[in-house]
Amino acid sequence: MSFLIALDERSGDSVLVEITSIQGTPLAEAHLSLGKLQIAMPPAPSGGLTMALTRDNHFVPQFYLRNFASASNVVYEYRTFVSHSAVPIWKPVHVAGTGYEKNLYTRIVRGEEADDIEQWLNRDFETPACEPLQRVLEDRSLSPGDWELLTRFLASQIVRTPAFLIKNLPRWNEMAPKILDQTLKDVDDRLREAKERGQRVIVDEPSHHTGDFPVRVERKDLPEEKKVQFTTKMVVGRGLWFFSMKHLLTRTLKILQKHWWTILEAPGRLPWFTSDDPVICLNFRSESSYDFDGGWNRARGNILFPLSPRHLMFTEIGTNSYPRRVPSRYHARLFRRMIAEHAHRRIYSSCVEQKIPELKPRLVDAAAFKAERALWEAYYEDQSRAEQAL
């Protein structure tokens, strides 16, 4: 796919900008500042590269999953997608042996493998949440600072999961041509406006290294045609996910911290459980009309995050503060249903529950299961190869 705009940076005739190999959403914003055409990129996550990489990347943190586990750190796992009907419905698993993928967050930085995304998530979101989460488990009061740290952790559990990546890839691909088209139209309009005013447009040498975003920009002078050609190649996948993750957890996150949050305690014999996609952003209209596409600031939307079998973090966007309370059994059953239906591939419970398989019947498909596992096993190499080919 190519997009062309024209305007001269030196003679005033034309600049040719060609965008090729677009495979997804270009979250970088091309913009024209005074006398400069550039691609604006956020900085890479802070933190140095480590020698011993963390390759088992837990998108469901172990410290969080322990809240649903026994004293020996064993939790009951229900898989919603299996290869054979003989697979046990419930399986006791250690928290260290579930909720992860190999090299999910590993990437190539300056030609070397790096786990800086894993370290950033742990340092800035998981570790700070440990103390306030313990206060929740002990039914102690929470300070505004505690709520801020819990909200940061909640946000990280929205964007770091494979479910988030899988859900957003089609949208990113669909949006790519539209965003590029509009971006280049805006640049074209501003360049032409600069030409009409007699302003010179200076174009820096493009960089081949753009931090988190998988983009390569090349410049080629065409003196005979009095043109300059820019070719940009992008790859959708891991890099775009990390870019989006960084943006949401450093900018959009502030929206969540404006809401009033509370802790809902599970009624007797209706404990909360969790999943591999544990935060539910719910648009609820009725029991037969709801979806999980709620935004972070959509009025009357609900956000649910199970923290233990007894504690669930909750907000209804746009409402005033209300104290910690025990919901009715009707609402507790409704929340349990939402937690189960929102799960991606695994549900975690502190005990074997016969009701959960009814709430989320598992899919049995040997061929599809094998194909999905093959994709994840090849994920790291495929993503690295595509990015290095830029």
LOBAFI-46866 format. One line per field, with one value per residue (C-alpha): residue in three letters; residue number from 0; x, y, z. Coordinates in nm, 3 decimals. Layout:
residues N
res: ALA ...
n: NUM ...
east: X ...
north: Y ...
up: Z ...
END
This chain:
residues 390
res: MET SER PHE LEU ILE ALA LEU ASP GLU ARG SER GLY ASP SER VAL LEU VAL GLU ILE THR SER ILE GLN GLY THR PRO LEU ALA GLU ALA HIS LEU SER LEU GLY LYS LEU GLN ILE ALA MET PRO PRO ALA PRO SER GLY GLY LEU THR MET ALA LEU THR ARG ASP ASN HIS PHE VAL PRO GLN PHE TYR LEU ARG ASN PHE ALA SER ALA SER ASN VAL VAL TYR GLU TYR ARG THR PHE VAL SER HIS SER ALA VAL PRO ILE TRP LYS PRO VAL HIS VAL ALA GLY THR GLY TYR GLU LYS ASN LEU TYR THR ARG ILE VAL ARG GLY GLU GLU ALA ASP ASP ILE GLU GLN TRP LEU ASN ARG ASP PHE GLU THR PRO ALA CYS GLU PRO LEU GLN ARG VAL LEU GLU ASP ARG SER LEU SER PRO GLY ASP TRP GLU LEU LEU THR ARG PHE LEU ALA SER GLN ILE VAL ARG THR PRO ALA PHE LEU ILE LYS ASN LEU PRO ARG TRP ASN GLU MET ALA PRO LYS ILE LEU ASP GLN THR LEU LYS ASP VAL ASP ASP ARG LEU ARG GLU ALA LYS GLU ARG GLY GLN ARG VAL ILE VAL ASP GLU PRO SER HIS HIS THR GLY ASP PHE PRO VAL ARG VAL GLU ARG LYS ASP LEU PRO GLU GLU LYS LYS VAL GLN PHE THR THR LYS MET VAL VAL GLY ARG GLY LEU TRP PHE PHE SER MET LYS HIS LEU LEU THR ARG THR LEU LYS ILE LEU GLN LYS HIS TRP TRP THR ILE LEU GLU ALA PRO GLY ARG LEU PRO TRP PHE THR SER ASP ASP PRO VAL ILE CYS LEU ASN PHE ARG SER GLU SER SER TYR ASP PHE ASP GLY GLY TRP ASN ARG ALA ARG GLY ASN ILE LEU PHE PRO LEU SER PRO ARG HIS LEU MET PHE THR GLU ILE GLY THR ASN SER TYR PRO ARG ARG VAL PRO SER ARG TYR HIS ALA ARG LEU PHE ARG ARG MET ILE ALA GLU HIS ALA HIS ARG ARG ILE TYR SER SER CYS VAL GLU GLN LYS ILE PRO GLU LEU LYS PRO ARG LEU VAL ASP ALA ALA ALA PHE LYS ALA GLU ARG ALA LEU TRP GLU ALA TYR TYR GLU ASP GLN SER ARG ALA GLU GLN ALA LEU
n: 0 1 2 3 4 5 6 7 8 9 10 11 12 13 14 15 16 17 18 19 20 21 22 23 24 25 26 27 28 29 30 31 32 33 34 35 36 37 38 39 40 41 42 43 44 45 46 47 48 49 50 51 52 53 54 55 56 57 58 59 60 61 62 63 64 65 66 67 68 69 70 71 72 73 74 75 76 77 78 79 80 81 82 83 84 85 86 87 88 89 90 91 92 93 94 95 96 97 98 99 100 101 102 103 104 105 106 107 108 109 110 111 112 113 114 115 116 117 118 119 120 121 122 123 124 125 126 127 128 129 130 131 132 133 134 135 136 137 138 139 140 141 142 143 144 145 146 147 148 149 150 151 152 153 154 155 156 157 158 159 160 161 162 163 164 165 166 167 168 169 170 171 172 173 174 175 176 177 178 179 180 181 182 183 184 185 186 187 188 189 190 191 192 193 194 195 196 197 198 199 200 201 202 203 204 205 206 207 208 209 210 211 212 213 214 215 216 217 218 219 220 221 222 223 224 225 226 227 228 229 230 231 232 233 234 235 236 237 238 239 240 241 242 243 244 245 246 247 248 249 250 251 252 253 254 255 256 257 258 259 260 261 262 263 264 265 266 267 268 269 270 271 272 273 274 275 276 277 278 279 280 281 282 283 284 285 286 287 288 289 290 291 292 293 294 295 296 297 298 299 300 301 302 303 304 305 306 307 308 309 310 311 312 313 314 315 316 317 318 319 320 321 322 323 324 325 326 327 328 329 330 331 332 333 334 335 336 337 338 339 340 341 342 343 344 345 346 347 348 349 350 351 352 353 354 355 356 357 358 359 360 361 362 363 364 365 366 367 368 369 370 371 372 373 374 375 376 377 378 379 380 381 382 383 384 385 386 387 388 389
east: 0.000 0.141 0.043 0.203 0.221 0.417 0.601 0.958 1.187 1.443 1.316 0.949 0.830 0.759 0.846 0.742 0.647 0.575 0.430 0.467 0.423 0.155 0.023 -0.150 -0.237 0.029 0.005 0.294 0.164 0.331 0.324 0.480 0.632 0.792 1.024 1.043 0.866 0.906 0.752 0.685 0.760 0.737 1.050 1.112 1.016 1.275 1.512 1.830 1.866 1.936 2.183 1.955 1.630 1.292 1.148 0.841 0.637 0.340 0.055 -0.132 0.119 0.202 0.160 -0.193 -0.288 -0.172 -0.476 -0.689 -0.447 -0.395 -0.115 0.101 0.036 -0.194 -0.498 -0.771 -0.760 -1.048 -0.952 -1.210 -1.041 -0.906 -0.790 -0.995 -1.303 -1.094 -0.902 -1.000 -1.247 -1.054 -0.683 -0.480 -0.181 0.098 0.076 0.423 0.309 0.019 -0.080 0.232 0.377 0.741 0.901 0.568 0.738 1.089 1.198 1.507 1.665 1.975 2.031 2.007 1.729 1.573 1.311 1.270 0.892 0.868 1.089 0.893 0.559 0.699 0.874 0.609 0.283 0.310 0.550 0.390 0.050 0.161 0.116 -0.223 -0.350 -0.250 -0.445 -0.751 -0.710 -0.685 -0.996 -0.799 -0.885 -0.727 -0.567 -0.593 -0.237 -0.341 -0.626 -0.393 -0.152 -0.437 -0.580 -0.240 -0.219 -0.574 -0.485 -0.177 -0.391 -0.613 -0.339 -0.074 -0.277 -0.278 -0.653 -0.592 -0.347 -0.580 -0.881 -0.705 -0.508 -0.807 -0.902 -0.546 -0.531 -0.867 -0.772 -0.429 -0.521 -0.765 -0.519 -0.236 -0.455 -0.572 -0.225 -0.069 -0.355 -0.295 0.079 0.014 -0.221 0.032 0.319 0.118 0.022 0.389 0.471 0.202 0.341 0.693 0.819 1.101 1.038 1.347 1.329 1.566 1.739 1.491 1.590 1.593 1.541 1.209 1.195 0.892 0.722 0.818 0.874 1.160 1.195 1.431 1.512 1.617 1.707 1.585 1.783 1.690 1.322 1.380 1.215 1.290 1.139 1.059 0.971 0.823 0.763 0.570 0.483 0.182 0.224 0.445 0.598 0.264 0.126 0.416 0.368 -0.004 0.071 0.315 0.071 -0.223 -0.022 0.143 -0.130 -0.476 -0.428 -0.506 -0.871 -0.916 -0.778 -1.058 -1.329 -1.465 -1.367 -1.487 -1.439 -1.733 -1.730 -1.860 -2.178 -2.162 -2.113 -2.070 -1.694 -1.522 -1.285 -1.057 -0.919 -0.639 -0.819 -0.918 -1.038 -1.388 -1.490 -1.864 -2.143 -2.453 -2.802 -2.988 -2.918 -2.966 -2.795 -2.437 -2.087 -1.725 -1.625 -1.662 -1.415 -1.218 -1.440 -1.779 -2.063 -2.248 -1.999 -1.878 -1.522 -1.473 -1.146 -1.151 -0.875 -0.946 -1.232 -1.382 -1.277 -1.366 -1.251 -1.541 -1.651 -1.953 -1.822 -1.985 -2.125 -2.030 -1.841 -2.007 -1.875 -1.754 -2.053 -2.177 -2.381 -2.710 -2.696 -2.855 -2.577 -2.310 -2.432 -2.441 -2.080 -1.965 -2.127 -1.946 -1.611 -1.658 -1.780 -1.497 -1.226 -1.001 -0.847 -0.832 -1.041 -0.882 -1.072 -0.987 -1.200 -1.366 -1.695 -1.951 -2.127 -1.834 -1.835 -2.205 -2.128 -1.850 -1.880 -1.545 -1.466 -1.324 -1.138 -0.813 -0.710 -0.786 -0.616 -0.301 -0.298 -0.331 -0.048 0.170 0.113 0.217 0.521 0.635 0.528 0.865 1.068 0.807 0.780 1.157 1.209 0.946 1.087 1.446 1.344 1.244
north: 0.000 0.342 0.697 0.990 1.354 1.617 1.932 2.048 2.086 2.287 2.402 2.427 2.169 1.839 1.592 1.233 1.043 0.678 0.454 0.083 -0.250 -0.129 -0.423 -0.256 0.056 0.330 0.468 0.702 1.047 1.207 1.582 1.896 2.133 2.460 2.363 1.995 1.681 1.399 1.092 1.137 0.834 0.777 0.674 0.305 0.177 0.279 0.026 -0.132 -0.463 -0.764 -1.044 -1.328 -1.282 -1.368 -1.589 -1.726 -1.408 -1.429 -1.215 -1.333 -1.238 -1.508 -1.281 -1.200 -1.561 -1.666 -1.487 -1.766 -2.047 -2.281 -2.249 -2.456 -2.207 -2.443 -2.307 -2.491 -2.429 -2.472 -2.455 -2.309 -2.453 -2.808 -3.064 -3.360 -3.426 -3.651 -3.350 -3.310 -3.031 -2.906 -2.940 -2.828 -2.625 -2.432 -2.057 -2.062 -2.312 -2.126 -1.786 -1.735 -1.769 -1.811 -1.483 -1.302 -0.971 -1.045 -0.820 -0.715 -0.386 -0.262 -0.607 -0.793 -0.975 -0.771 -0.828 -0.461 -0.478 -0.757 -0.562 -0.241 -0.410 -0.572 -0.262 0.002 -0.191 -0.527 -0.457 -0.126 -0.298 -0.569 -0.369 -0.211 -0.546 -0.700 -0.426 -0.527 -0.891 -0.787 -0.566 -0.257 0.095 0.220 0.561 0.756 0.643 0.279 0.323 0.484 0.189 -0.063 0.124 0.119 -0.256 -0.302 -0.107 -0.321 -0.634 -0.502 -0.436 -0.701 -1.014 -1.219 -1.159 -0.784 -0.842 -1.082 -0.855 -0.545 -0.682 -0.686 -0.332 -0.206 -0.362 -0.215 0.131 0.142 0.264 0.521 0.665 0.673 0.830 1.104 1.158 1.203 1.424 1.648 1.659 1.728 2.016 2.171 2.130 2.292 2.572 2.623 2.638 2.897 3.114 3.078 2.889 2.640 2.284 2.116 1.737 1.566 1.243 0.972 0.734 0.359 0.315 0.423 0.274 0.057 0.111 -0.130 0.123 0.186 0.513 0.546 0.857 0.867 1.187 1.213 1.517 1.471 1.495 1.754 1.523 1.348 1.007 0.863 0.496 0.376 0.013 -0.103 -0.434 -0.494 -0.731 -0.734 -0.389 -0.221 -0.398 -0.270 0.079 0.072 -0.070 0.211 0.477 0.343 0.292 0.633 0.859 0.703 0.551 0.885 0.848 0.540 0.722 0.979 0.719 0.623 0.267 0.026 -0.334 -0.571 -0.866 -1.198 -1.328 -1.663 -1.965 -1.736 -1.671 -1.469 -1.638 -1.497 -1.570 -1.510 -1.188 -1.074 -0.714 -0.678 -0.348 -0.401 -0.225 -0.368 -0.287 -0.600 -0.968 -1.033 -0.717 -0.644 -0.646 -0.634 -0.335 -0.077 0.208 0.343 0.649 0.547 0.679 0.411 0.149 -0.101 -0.223 -0.540 -0.691 -0.996 -0.965 -1.274 -1.520 -1.258 -0.924 -0.765 -0.418 -0.232 0.101 0.234 0.520 0.852 0.761 0.909 0.728 0.449 0.232 -0.124 -0.354 -0.702 -0.713 -0.897 -1.262 -1.167 -0.922 -1.160 -1.431 -1.177 -1.069 -1.432 -1.490 -1.189 -1.306 -1.650 -1.534 -1.280 -1.544 -1.615 -1.961 -2.024 -1.968 -1.987 -2.076 -2.145 -2.459 -2.692 -2.533 -2.723 -2.402 -2.246 -2.496 -2.414 -2.042 -2.092 -2.423 -2.530 -2.568 -2.905 -2.894 -3.085 -2.927 -2.569 -2.623 -2.756 -2.468 -2.207 -2.359 -2.370 -1.999 -1.913 -2.138 -1.959 -1.615 -1.489 -1.603 -1.482 -1.138 -1.099 -1.204 -0.959 -0.668 -0.741 -0.756 -0.388
up: 0.000 -0.095 -0.020 -0.201 -0.109 -0.291 -0.197 -0.242 0.058 -0.139 -0.480 -0.387 -0.639 -0.469 -0.196 -0.254 0.060 0.006 0.277 0.205 0.379 0.617 0.816 1.105 1.296 1.278 1.630 1.559 1.478 1.179 1.225 1.087 1.335 1.231 0.950 1.041 0.924 1.173 1.330 1.698 1.912 2.288 2.478 2.542 2.889 3.147 3.292 3.167 2.993 3.213 3.161 3.271 3.082 3.232 2.958 3.136 3.113 3.349 3.221 3.532 3.805 4.055 4.357 4.239 4.166 4.513 4.652 4.499 4.588 4.880 5.134 4.899 4.613 4.424 4.242 4.052 3.678 3.435 3.067 2.833 2.520 2.512 2.259 2.382 2.590 2.815 2.948 3.316 3.375 3.678 3.738 4.042 3.922 4.092 4.040 3.882 3.618 3.463 3.326 3.116 2.767 2.672 2.560 2.552 2.641 2.514 2.229 2.036 2.145 1.967 1.827 2.159 2.341 2.621 2.889 2.976 2.923 3.182 3.424 3.369 3.441 3.753 3.883 3.810 3.847 4.022 4.308 4.415 4.433 4.676 4.994 4.916 4.793 5.125 5.300 5.098 5.198 5.564 5.536 5.630 5.518 5.196 5.145 4.818 4.749 4.794 4.546 4.296 4.310 4.283 3.986 3.813 3.868 3.735 3.420 3.360 3.381 3.104 2.848 2.917 2.837 2.516 2.508 2.471 2.185 2.003 2.048 1.916 1.620 1.382 1.486 1.436 1.090 0.993 1.117 0.952 0.601 0.735 0.984 0.733 0.470 0.705 0.850 0.509 0.395 0.696 0.625 0.258 0.343 0.581 0.336 0.059 0.294 0.378 0.009 -0.058 0.220 0.086 0.391 0.359 0.482 0.624 0.649 0.888 0.797 0.905 1.180 1.140 1.514 1.660 2.008 2.073 1.739 1.456 1.178 0.939 0.750 0.454 0.252 -0.112 -0.300 -0.659 -0.786 -1.150 -1.062 -0.790 -0.538 -0.212 -0.153 0.189 0.225 0.552 0.644 0.947 1.107 1.330 1.621 1.927 1.879 1.826 2.133 2.346 2.203 2.288 2.632 2.703 2.588 2.787 3.106 3.102 2.964 2.943 3.289 3.452 3.349 3.568 3.870 3.854 3.923 4.263 4.353 4.615 4.727 4.695 4.934 4.807 4.975 5.148 4.915 4.611 4.608 4.340 4.101 3.832 3.485 3.237 3.135 3.482 3.437 3.293 3.132 3.112 2.928 3.094 2.973 3.077 3.139 2.769 2.642 2.749 2.610 2.722 2.511 2.783 2.774 3.067 3.093 2.951 3.164 3.365 3.258 3.517 3.575 3.778 3.902 4.134 4.394 4.604 4.662 4.894 4.744 4.409 4.302 4.142 3.999 3.818 3.606 3.682 4.025 4.361 4.631 4.822 5.106 5.089 5.083 5.011 4.688 4.671 4.574 4.243 4.162 4.292 4.054 3.774 3.843 3.858 3.520 3.372 3.512 3.360 3.020 2.991 3.049 2.750 2.794 3.170 3.480 3.825 4.141 4.502 4.482 4.234 4.132 3.929 3.830 3.640 3.347 3.308 3.295 3.040 2.853 2.718 2.350 2.239 1.907 1.863 1.533 1.639 1.975 1.807 1.558 1.831 2.035 1.725 1.670 2.025 2.010 1.693 1.817 1.942 1.642 1.393 1.552 1.582 1.222 1.093 1.294 1.196 0.831 0.840
END
